[in-house]
C-alpha cells in the first residue's frame, strides 16, 4: 500500500489506523457567500447551500469537537466563503476556545476588516488569521480579486497589524499569495514588502494556483504539471470539511459534494469519519490508484511545497 509511512511520519502516529478515531483538522463553512469573485475561485459554479450555518448546528458541531479536544489540532472557521460576512463569527470562535480547541483559524480577504472588527477578532480568542493578497500592485490585485479594492484591503491589514501590536497580542498572521501567470513577476517585491510588516513568528508565503480537482479550467502556463500520483493523500486521514448545511465532502476541493460522506445535521462527526464513502476512497488511495478518481487525478494540492522568498520549502 502506497504512502502509509509518509502519512504516519507526517502526523506522528505509529499506525495509520490511529488517524481514524477522529479528524485532526477541521474546516467549517459558517458562510457560503462572498463579496468577491476571484479568478481562481469556484464561486461561479457553487451549488445552492445555506448562506449561513444554522446556530444550533454549529453548537452541535462545537460540542462534539469539544468532546475530542485532545485530538483536534486546529479548526478553521471558513471554507469557500468570506468568514467576516458572518456577524456571529467571534461568538463561534469563543465557543470553540471555551470547548478546549487549541488552535482556531480564519482566512479572509480583509475587505471589510475595519478597526472595530479587528478589535473584536483580537478579543475573541482567535489564534491565527490568514490574509489573501494576490498582488503587489493595485492593477494586478484587482484583476485577480474582482470586486475588491486594493487600497482598502491594504489599509485594513496594516491597521489590524497595528492593533495587534498595540495590544501585545500573540495571534499569528499569515499573508499568502496564490501564484499565477499574472502575478508571479511581483512575488519578490510582494514578499519583501509583507515580510517587513509582520513579526518574526508570522509567515509570508505563496502557493501555486490549482484546478480544484480538475473541476475548473485553471490551465496556467506558469504551473502546468502532470504527475502520476501514487502516494495516498493525507487529507483523507486528517481533515474534515463541513459545509454550511452540515454536508461533509471528501476533501476541500470537493465543493460540489461529489463524494458526499454524510451530514452532521443528523449524524455524528465520528460516524461520518468512518463512513462507507471515506473508507472506500482511502482504500483506493492506499492501493496506489488515486488517479482512478477524477477528483484526485493529478491533484497535488496536499503534496505541494510552500514557495518562500523564491525557493520551495516543505510546509
N, C-alpha and C positions, 0 to 999 in steps of 0.2 A: 504494500500500500504506500502511495506516494505522499510525502510531505508531513508524515506524523511527527518525526523527530524535530523538524523545523518548528512546527506549531508548539510542541511541548517545550522546547527550549525557549521560544519567544515569550511564552506566558508562564514559564517556571512551574510546570506540572510534570509529574513522573509518567502519567498515562493520559492519553487523550480523553479517556472516559471521565477523567477528573474535571473536564470542562462541561460536562453535560448536566450537572446539578442545577446550575442557574447561570444566566449570562453575566459576563464580567462588565460589559459596556452596554449602555442604552442610548438611543436617540429617540426622543419623544416629541412628536409633532403637535405642539399645542395650537399652532396656527397653520392653516392650509391656504394662505393667501400671501401676496407680496405686493410691494409698491414699486417694483422694478421689473423689467423684462430683459434680463441679461442674455447675451447671445449664446452662452454655453449652457443655459438652463433649460429645463424640461417644461417650463410654465405653459407654453402654447399647447401642450398635449396633456396637461394634467387631467386626470379623471375627476369627476364630481365627488367631493367629500365634504364633511362638515368644515366650515371655515374655522371654527374654534372647537377645541376639545371640550366636551361636557365636564363641568366641575366635579360631578360625582364620579365620573370615570377616572379623572386624574387622581382623585383621592384614593380610589381603589388601587390604582397602579402604585401610587406613592406608599400605600400601606404594605403592599407585597414587597416592594423594594426594601422598605424598612425591615421587614422580617428576614431579609437576606443581606442586610447592610454589610455584613462581614465579608461577603463575596463580591459585591458590586464595587468596581474600581472607579467608575465615572459615569455620570449621566449628563447627556447633552440635551437641553430643552429646546430643540428645534430639529427640523429635518429639511423640508423643501421650502417652507415659508419664511417670512421675516418675523422673528420672535418678538420684536418690540411692538408689533401691532397688537399683541396680547397685553391688555391693560392689567391683567392679573398675573403677569409673569413673575413679579417679585414675590408675590404670595406663594406661588408654586415653588420658587427657589427656596424660600424659607421653610416650606413644608418638607421638602426633601432633606434639607440640612437638619431639621428637627427630628427626622426619622433616621438619622445617622449616616446619610450618604456622604461619603468622604470628599468627593470632587464633583462639583456641579459647574457646567459649562454652557455658554451660549455662543452662537456665531451670528453676527449681524452685519448689515451693510452700513450701519451707523447714520443713515439719512435722517432719522427722527430722534437721534440721541442728543437731546438738548441738556442743559445743565441740571434741570430738575430730575430728568430721567437718569442721568449719570449718578446723581447723589442717591437716588432711590436704589439703583443697582448696587452701588457700593455698600449700602446699608442692608441689603437683602441676604448677605451670606454667600453670594456668588464667588466661586473660586477662580474662574478663568473666563476670559472673553476673547473671542477671535474677531478681528475686523477684516473684511474682504475688500481689498483695494487693488483693482486690476489695471492700474496705470499710474505713471508719474505725472503726465501732463493732462490737462483738462480734456483735450481733444481725444486722446486715447481712452481715458477713463469713461467718458460719456458715450463714446461709440460702442463700448462693450457693455456698460451698465446703463442701458436705456431707461430713462425716466428719473435718474438721479442727477444731482448737481455736485460737481467735484468740490467746489468751494465749501458747500455746506457739509459734506462728508469730512473733508479735511479739518474744518473748524470744530466739528463735533468730536472727532477722535482726539485732536490735540487738547480740547477742553476736558475730555474725560481723563487723559493722562495727567493734566494739571491738577484736577480734583483728586485723583488717586494719590498724587504726591503730597498734596496739602493735608490729606487725612492719614498719611503714612500707611496706606492700605497695602496688604501683601497680595492682593488679587493679581494674577498673572495675565499678561496680554500676549496675544499672538497677532501678527499682521501678515496676511497671506495674499499672494498674487496667483491667479490662475494663468499660467503661461500659455500663450498662443502666438500665432504669427504676428498679430497686430501690436503686441506689447513687449515681445521678447527683447527688442533693442533697448527698451527702457529699464530692464531689470537691474542693471548695475547701479544706475543713479537712484532708482527707486529703493533698492536695498540700503544704500548708504544713507539716504535721507531718513528712512524709518529706523534704521539701527541707531542713529544718533538721537532719536526721540524717545526710545524706550529704555527700560532698565536692563541690566546685565542678565537678569533671570528671565526676561521675556524672550520671545522668539520671532524672528523675521524670516520668512521663507517663501518658497514658491512650489506649486505643484502643476504638472502638465495638464492640459485640457484632456477630457476623455469623452467617450461616446455613450455613457450611461448604458453599458451592456449592449452595445450595438443597436440601441433604440433610436438614437438621433444621428443624423449625418453630421459628424463633427470632424470630417476629414480635414486635417491641418498639416500642411507640408512640413511644418517645424517639428511635428511629433508623430509622424506616421510610423507605426511599428507593429508588425505582426509576429507573434510568438506562439509556439506550440506550448501551451501551459500544461505542465504535468503536476506540479505540486498542488495540494489541496489549499483552498482559500481559507485563511484563518477566520474570516468574518463569520462563517457558518458555525464556528465553535465558540465564538466570543461575544458577538454583538447582536442585539435585538433592536429592530426598528419598530416603533409603534406609531401608526398614523392617527390622524385626528379623530377618526371614527372607531379607533381601537383595533383596526386590522393590522396584522403582522405579516409582512412580506418576507422573502428570502434574505434580502440584504438591502443596503442603502440605494443601490441602483434600480431595484425592482419597484419603481414608484407607481406602476400600474397594478401591482399585486398579481403579477403573472403566476407567481408561485405562492399563493396565499396559504399561510401556515396555520392561521387561526385568528381569533378575535378576543381580546381581553375584556370586552364588554360582558361576555358570558363564559369565559374560560380564565384559568389562572395563567400567569406568565410561565410558571414551572411546567404546566402540562403542554403548553404550546411549544416550549423549548425542546420537548421530546416528541413533537408531533410526527405523524407519518410523513408529511411533506419534507420537513427538515431532515429527518432521518434518511429519506431517500436521496436527497441532494448530497448529504455528507458521504454516503456510500459511493456515489458516482465520483465524487472528488477524490476520495481515498483510493479508488481504483485507477486513478490517473486518467479519467475520462471527462474531465471538466469541460473540454471543448465540445463534447456531445450536447451540451446545454447552450442554446443560442445566447442566453443572457450572460453566460460565463466565458464564451468563446473569445479568446484573445484579450480578455479583460485582465488587466494587471493593476487595477486601482489600488488593491491592498498589498501589492508587491513592489510598488514604485519606491524610488528614493526621493527624499526631500532635497530640493535644489537650494543651496545656501551659498551666497557670495560667489556664484558662478560655478560651483562644484557640487557634485552629488554626494549626499551623505545619508545613510540609512536613518529612518525615522526612529 
